[in-house]
């Protein structure tokens, strides 16, 4: 399982260096969805989604953030 943050407007993923990229494989991984949420709130990031990606799954769980 992989938990990442995605910008809803650009579909880019957050990296460990706080940059944005298109490849989910290079995205920063969070240990929990709560950790990802706290990260976004602390940095006042808007229009973000937390994605919970399961290996082998046809789709991901998308948790929209305000």
The 8 nearest C-alpha neighbors of each residue, nearest first, counted from 0:
[[1, 53, 52, 54, 2, 51, 30, 28],
 [0, 2, 52, 51, 28, 3, 53, 29],
 [3, 1, 51, 29, 28, 50, 52, 32],
 [2, 4, 28, 50, 49, 27, 29, 1],
 [5, 3, 49, 13, 48, 12, 50, 47],
 [4, 6, 12, 48, 11, 47, 10, 7],
 [5, 7, 47, 10, 11, 8, 9, 46],
 [6, 8, 47, 10, 46, 9, 5, 48],
 [9, 7, 6, 10, 46, 11, 47, 5],
 [8, 10, 11, 6, 7, 5, 12, 21],
 [11, 9, 6, 7, 5, 8, 12, 21],
 [12, 10, 21, 20, 9, 6, 19, 5],
 [13, 11, 5, 20, 19, 26, 4, 21],
 [12, 14, 19, 26, 4, 18, 27, 17],
 [15, 13, 27, 26, 17, 18, 16, 19],
 [14, 16, 27, 17, 13, 26, 18, 28],
 [15, 17, 14, 18, 13, 27, 19, 26],
 [18, 16, 14, 15, 13, 19, 27, 12],
 [19, 17, 14, 16, 13, 20, 15, 12],
 [18, 20, 13, 12, 11, 14, 17, 21],
 [19, 21, 11, 12, 22, 13, 18, 14],
 [20, 22, 11, 12, 23, 19, 10, 26],
 [23, 21, 24, 25, 20, 26, 12, 11],
 [22, 24, 26, 25, 12, 21, 20, 3],
 [25, 23, 22, 26, 27, 21, 28, 12],
 [26, 24, 23, 22, 27, 14, 20, 12],
 [27, 25, 14, 23, 13, 24, 12, 28],
 [26, 28, 14, 15, 13, 3, 29, 25],
 [29, 27, 3, 2, 1, 26, 30, 15],
 [28, 30, 2, 31, 35, 3, 34, 27],
 [29, 31, 28, 34, 2, 32, 35, 1],
 [32, 30, 34, 33, 29, 35, 2, 36],
 [31, 33, 35, 34, 36, 2, 49, 29],
 [34, 32, 36, 31, 35, 37, 30, 38],
 [33, 35, 37, 31, 32, 36, 38, 29],
 [36, 34, 32, 38, 33, 37, 29, 39],
 [37, 35, 33, 39, 38, 34, 32, 40],
 [36, 38, 40, 34, 39, 35, 41, 33],
 [37, 39, 35, 41, 36, 40, 34, 42],
 [40, 38, 44, 36, 42, 37, 41, 43],
 [39, 41, 43, 37, 42, 38, 36, 44],
 [42, 40, 38, 39, 43, 37, 44, 36],
 [43, 41, 39, 40, 44, 38, 37, 45],
 [42, 44, 40, 41, 39, 45, 38, 37],
 [45, 43, 39, 42, 40, 47, 46, 41],
 [44, 46, 47, 65, 43, 64, 39, 6],
 [47, 45, 7, 65, 6, 64, 48, 8],
 [48, 46, 6, 7, 64, 45, 5, 63],
 [47, 49, 63, 5, 62, 64, 4, 50],
 [48, 50, 4, 62, 3, 61, 5, 63],
 [51, 49, 61, 3, 2, 60, 52, 4],
 [50, 52, 2, 60, 59, 1, 61, 53],
 [53, 51, 59, 1, 0, 50, 2, 54],
 [52, 54, 0, 56, 55, 1, 51, 59],
 [55, 53, 56, 0, 52, 1, 57, 59],
 [54, 56, 53, 57, 58, 52, 0, 59],
 [57, 55, 58, 53, 54, 59, 52, 60],
 [58, 56, 55, 59, 53, 54, 52, 60],
 [57, 59, 56, 60, 52, 53, 55, 61],
 [60, 58, 52, 51, 61, 50, 53, 56],
 [59, 61, 51, 50, 52, 62, 58, 49],
 [62, 60, 50, 49, 59, 63, 48, 51],
 [61, 63, 49, 48, 50, 64, 60, 51],
 [64, 62, 48, 61, 47, 49, 65, 46],
 [63, 65, 47, 48, 46, 62, 45, 49],
 [64, 46, 45, 63, 47, 48, 44, 40]]
